[in-house]
Structure formats: structure tokens, C-alpha cells
Amino acid sequence: MDTKQALIKNALALGNTYKEYREVVSNHVRSNTTTGPNQADALINYTKLNDARMKRLDKTTKISEGHQTIFSNYQKKVTWLVLTESWCGDAAQSLPVLNKIALLMPHLTLKVVLRDQHKQLMEHFLTNDAMAIPKLIAVDGVSGDIIGTWGPRPSVATKMVTDYKAANGSLSPEFKKDLQVWYTKDKGQSIIEDITQVLT
């Protein structure tokens, strides 16, 4: 077993179910804290905002009948390991959708771990040299091989971010707000489409 596989195996053993992760976030909201070592007010406020976002998405995310059929008919035994933190806006928009998909897949297990507790693993899955989250690692349930990755954003949003950075250098607060508006309008459909492509 190589180092990467060993790190994944360790993370999976320590990982939370989605329901447990939601409880972790809710506990941080109650105690006015956030996941990770940095307890800045901004990150604590993002955690509160994200808890509300996830509550909404847990209730409102809809998956079309066509996609439901694809997911429920998927026979491969797979584990999804998602690296995240409670303060991450992209993660709050993505995790409820990933959970809804996972619930439809009879042979899929979803586990969630905190990035800053698994930095060594995160180093193997950087996006443009950054520890961008959420990061989904799909692991074959039989061989333990990595069969795919997804994240930190749906492909449509990734293009929006890339184009904006190319034109402006860095992401402005206004752009970040616009991105959250896009997520709200998209209702998770781009994530569902991306995951369908990963599976097929």
C-alpha cells in the first residue's frame, strides 16, 4: 500500500457520516466556534451562514427521475471521502447535494473529514497548488484504488472563477457574493451533472 492509499485508509477510519458532520457544524454554531485552528470572527460567521445553507439545501435539493435512475442503478461498490471545513462556502453548497446523490446509490458510502486534520492527505489532491475544498476522492470499495476525484467546485463555477481570476487577478468580495447567487439559482444541478459524468 502506497502512502496515499494509507492516508486515505486512515481518513476513512476516522471519517464522519454526513449526518455526523452536520452535527459537528451545528455544535460549532452553538459554541460560536469553527472547525480548524483559525478561530477568526469571519470564519465563525461563515460557519453559521453555511449551517443555514446546508439546512436549506438538505430540504430543497431535487434530483430528476433520469438522474435518480442512473444513481440507483450504479452497481460498483464505492466510498466517497470528502475533505472539507465548516467555514467553506463551496463545501456548504456541495455537500448536501453529494449526500442526496449518495443516498440513492445502494453500494456507496460517504465519509467526511476535516482538511486541516488531514493536511498530508490534502497535499496529494491540490487544485492549482492550493488546498482547495471541498475535495471528493472516490475509492473503489474492493481494490482501494482511487477511481476519480471531484471538486472544489462544479465545472461551470470553476470556469467562472478561472475566467474572473484571469481578468482580475484575484476574487473580489463582490464576485464571491455573485458566485453564491449562482449556486442558489443552480440548485445543485451542475454538481449532479458533474457527478453523473464522473460515474459514467
Disulfide bonds with the S-S distance in Angstrom:
none
